[in-house]
Amino acid sequence: MVDLKDTRTPAEKDDSHPAATSAGAVVGGVAGGVAGGAAAGAAVGGMTGPVGAAVGAAVGAAAGALAGRRMAKVDPDVEDAYWRDNYTGRSYVASGSSYDDYSPAYRYGVDAYLRYPNRRFEEVEPELSRDWGTARGRSSLEWDRAKHATRDAWQRVSDTVERAVPGDSDRDGL
């Protein structure tokens, strides 16, 4: 019999890492969705024989991946810290620009990906453009400049999810 008692000290239990909660949640949520969906699909398909099991597993894995993507959590503090440390190296950032101008665009990209996880950026860009005036807060960026940072943040979250899901889950051909 396995002893499942948690033997960690209170200090060890409180040893949290924000990066682990965001990236780990994305990977865990998606991987769990794929595995659970595949198992359920195979079980249902198994009732109709080997071909049914294979088809059921494939369909179940796809459905599980979508469910896992929806369950994925992104830590806005981790994303903000990443972009704060890395924005100046981006080709679209104007020399002398403040992070405060780009921060709303990065946040907008993360939020937009989470709202539209099954769509490509190009599909939702007209909606994002239309709503940027409300989402921008105090940013001085017009959409023609903000969209590059928004797309960059979208792609970062999408890439994190795609690493955890087999195949081309974000339908970008990569």
Secondary structure, DSSP 8 states (H G I E B T S, - for coil): ---------HHHHT---HHHHHHHHHHHHHHHHHHHHHHHHHHHHHTT-HHHHHHHHHHHHHHHHHHHHHH----HHHHHHHHHHHGGGSTTS-TT--HHHHHHHHHHHHHHHHHSTTS-HHHHHHHHHHHHHHHTTT----HHHHHHHHHHHHHHHHHHHHHHSSS-TT-S--
